[in-house]
């Protein structure tokens, strides 16, 4: 079976949730009789490394050296095109040309679209399409709009409504929709779709990173490129960290990828680190990963990685949603400073690590999930040809 795998970015280096999900999926497909061609825009400086990584995975690379369209440029085009801003950012002429060229030269049996935005780069006529929705885009934008309020919130609310209509049309146009969680699958049924559910694949054991200072050493990934992440870090710093700092005099906080010039971060026990070029650095062997998110959809891949690397997790209820994990067993929950202090005080490190790895083995086993994905691909192809 020949599959055109269409994505919004290169899968290398696998240091964030989206790239890790794709990398793990491609790696798990290596033992199946599937010929994959990977098409995606790629930051020009990463083309060579990403090409090598894909080739090593047995995947034919067709990377387009370019970045996504700027938010301002996408917003201007969106106003006139009628397509949502999020779609216009990833609807790229040179990517569309590459997709059309590959489809013209190779008899693909199927197109796999990784995320909603990829569908905009497909021609009107193509082989059957399977969409894997990493999250429910319109729900995310609606939540961000409600959180921001004011003129920005009103604009994003308008975009969320457009995105919802677009998402509904796509969900009913493609041959199959795959969701990562039961919650997202339920959301897609509102569009009239009947999605399949395949959990995110992840190995159950990976090495941890070098130790960090602090007892405990709290770790937060604070990428500011996406508003929910930025909001989560700010809320954590103002409502949760002060309580933990007071209750645990030797605790230290390590922020990865946060704004290093943020004037709110003036604390000798808060250490700023650049976004890691190797995700292992985020998971120090003596650390506790804290995931402070109040807006989320899909599944937090960094929690899966923490389980694999043997690092206990404390997450907000929103961040833990979709995992099916039991609070107090695979992870601890905390939405307030008081709850964070309680979670740290009652954390049984070894028990939580063991339970997290067990859940990876039973729910996120890459080999089993790759077989499930290929089964859906084959069923889709057979249904289209029958």
N, C-alpha and C positions, 0 to 999 in steps of 0.2 A: 504494500500500500504506500502510495506517494502522498505526502502531506506537506502543504505549504503552511508553515508556522509563522503567523503574522503578529508582531508585537510592537509596542510603543517605544522600546528601548533595548539596548544590548544587554545580555545577561551577565556581563563581566565588567568589573569585579562584583561577585555576589555579596554585597555589603549592606543591602537594604531588602526589605520584605519582598518587593516585586521581583527584583533580580534573583533573590534566593529561590523564590517559588518557581520561576522559569528554569533556573539552573538545575534545581533538584528534579524537576519534571523531565528535562532533556536527558539528564544523567540516568534516570530510572528507565527511560525508554530505550536505552542502548541495547538491551537484551531482547528487544522485540523486532520483528521483521517489518520495520517501518523505515522508509526513506524520508528524511526530514530536510526541508530547505527553510532556512530561517531568514525572514525579511524584517528589518526594523531600521529606523533612523539610529545613528550612533554618533556620539560625540567624536569629532574628528581625531582627537588625541587618543581615543581608545580603540580605534578601528583595528589596528594590528593585533593588540592583545586579545580583543574580543573574537577576532577571526581565528586566532590560534586556539582559543578556548573552545569555540564551536567545533572546529575541525577535530580536536582531541576527543570530543564527545560523539564523533561520527556524524555530525550535522553539516550540511552544505550551507556556508554562510553567504548571505546576500545583503550585506550591511550598507546603508546609505549614509555617507559621512556628512551629517548635519545635525543641528540641535532643533528642538521643538520651536515653534513660532513663539515670539514673545507674547506675554499676556495682553499688552496694549494692542499689538498688531492683531492678535486673535479677537480681541473685543471689538475692534473696528470692523473687521471682516464679518464677525458674527451679527452685528447690527444690520448689515445689508443682505447677508446670505440667508438669514433665518435659522441657521444652525447654531446650536449652543456653543458658547465660548470654549468649553472643555473639548468639544469635538474639533473646532477650528484650530486649536493649538496643535493637534496631531494630524490634521488633514493636510498632507504635504504633497506637493506636486511631484517631486522627485521620487518619493516613496510610492506614490500611485503608479508612476511610470515603471518603476522596478517590478512592482507586483504584476502589472499588465504584461510586461516583457516575459517574466517567468511563467505566467499562466499560458502565454502564447507558445512558449518553447517546450514546455514539459506537460505531459498529460497527468496532472495531479488528480487524485481521487477525491481530495477533501481539502478545505481550508480551515485551519484552526486559528481563530481570532482570540488573542490574549488581551482581554479587556474590551470594553465597549468602544473605545476610541478607535480601535484598529479597523472597525467595519467601514469607516469613512474612506479608507484607502483602497477599498475593493471596487472593481468595475461593476457595472450593473448586472453583468452576466459572469458567473463563476461556478466552479464546482460547489457541492453542498458545503455549508458553513456551520461549524460548531463554535459557539462563543463560550469561552470560560470567563465568567464575570467575577473578578477578584473582589468586588463589592457592588453595592447598589448605588450608582453614581448620584442619581437624583436625590436620594435620601441624605447622602453626605452633604450635598450642596444646600439642601433645605435646612439641615441642622446648623451649618456654618452661617447661613443667612440669619437664622433666628438668634444665634449667639452674638453676631455683630450688631444687628439693629441699625438704625439710621440709614443714610443714603446708600452706604456700601451694602448693608443688609438687604435693602429694597432691590438693589441691582442684582445681587446674587439670588434673591428669591425669585426674581423674574427669570434668571438663567436656570434656576432649579426647575421651574415649571416647563421651560422649553426642553430641558434635559429629560424630564419625565416623559414628555410626549415622544421625544426621539428614542429613548430607551424602550418604551412600549412598542414602537414601530419595529425596532431592530429585533426585540425578543420574539415578535410574532413573524418576522421575516426569515430569520435563520432557521436551519434545520433542527438544531439542538442547542439548549442552553445548559451550561454546567455551573453550579454554584458551589462555593467552598463550605457553606454552613447551612443548617436547617433554617436559620433566621433569614438569610438572604434568599433561599429558595422560596420561602413563604412570601417574601416581598415580591418576587418575580411572578408569583401566581396572580397578583393584583393586575398584572399586565395581560393576563390571559395565557401566559406561558406555562409549560409543565416542565420545570427544570429537573435535571439529574443532580445529585449531590455527590461530589468526590472531595474528600478532605485534602488539605495541602500535604504533599509528601515531605517527610523529613527523617533523616537517619536518627537512630536512637542514641548514638554515642559519638561525640566529637570532643577534641581536646579543649580545655579551658585556656584562658589567657594568663599572662603574668599578673601577680598580685598588685593591688593598689592600696594606698594608705587609708587608714581608718578602721575602726572596730565598732560597729560594722562599716564596711565600705559600700555606700549606696551608689548605684549607677543608674543614670537616666540618659537615654538617647534623645537629644534635643534638637533635631533638625528643624530649622526655622523655615524651610521651603514650603511647608504646608501648614495652613492656619491652625488646624486642630492640634498639631504637634507643638506649635509655638504657644498656643493658649494653655495646653496642658503643662508645659514647663513653667510658665508664668504663675499659673494657679498653684502648682506644687511648691514653688519657691515662696509664695506668700501665705499659703494656708496649711501646708503639710510639713515642709522642711523645718520651720521654726520649732514645732513641737518635738520632732525627732532630735533636733540639735540640743534642745534643753534636756530631754529625757536621757540621751546617750552622749555624755561629754566627750567621748572619744570617737564619735561618729564623724565621718567625712563624706562629702557628696562629690561625685565625679560626673560632670556634665559633658557629654560628647556631642559635638556638632552644634552647640548653642551659639548665639551671638556673643562673641568675645568682647564686644564693646557695650553690652547691655549694662546701663548704670545701676540696675537693680541687683546685679551680682557683685556685691562688695562684702565678701565674707572670707576670712582666711581659711575656713574649713570647706569652702566650695572651690573645686579645681576644674578649670575649663580645658577640655581636650578638643582637638580638631576632629572632624568626622573621620572615622577610622578607614584606612585603606585596606585593612584586613579585619573582618567582623569579629575575629577572635579577641581583639583588643578590648571589645566592649564587655566581654564576659570573663572578668578577672576571677581567678580560682577562689578568692576569699570574698567575692562580691555578693551583693543582693541586688538583682535587677528590679527597679521600680518603673512601672509603666503607667504614668498619669495621663489618661485620656478620658475626655468626657464627650467626645464626638468620634464615632468610629463605625465602620461597617466591615464585613469580611472577617478576617482572622488576623491576629497579630503574630506574624511570622517570627518576630524577635522573641516571643514567649516560647515558641517551639524550639528556637535555637538555644535559649537559656536552658530548657530541659535537657537538650542533647549535650550541652557543654557542662552540665552538672552545676548550674547556678540557680538558687531559689528565686522565686518571683513573687513580688507584691504588686498587684494591679488594681486599678479601679474596676468597679463592676462593669462599666462600659467596655474597658479594654479586654476584659476576660470573656465578654459575650461572644458566643459562637464556638468557643473551644469545647464546651460540654464538660469542663473541669469542675471538680467539687472543691469549693473553698475549704481551706484547712488541710486538704489532701495533696493535690497537685500544685496548688498555689495559695497565696493568702490574698484576701481582699482588703482594700482600704480606700475610702473616698475622702477622709478627713484626717487632720493631724492626729487626733486622738486614736483613730482606727489604725493609722500607720504605727504609732507607738505600741499599741496592743499587738499588732502583727509581728513587729520586730521582737517584742518581748516573749511571744509564745512560739516563735518560729522553731520548728524541729528540722534543722537543715537537711540532715541525711534522709529523713522520712519523706520530705517534700521532693527532694531530688530523685529518690527511687521511684516515687509515684509518678512524677512527671515523665521519666524515661519509660516507665511501663505503659503510660498512655500513648507515647510515641509509637511503641512497638505494636500496640493493639489497634490504634486508630489511624496513624499516619505512616504506616509501613510503605516505603516507596515501591517495592516490587508489587505488592497487591494493588496499590492505587494506579500504577502504570498499566497493569492488566485491565483494570476497570475503565481507564481512559481509552485504551485501544479498543476495548469491546464496544464502547459508545461510538468511536470513530467507525468501526466496521459495520455496526448496526445502521449508522447514518448513511453510509455508502450503499449498503444493500437495499435500504428503504428507498433511496433516491433512484437506484437502477432497476428496482423491481416494480 
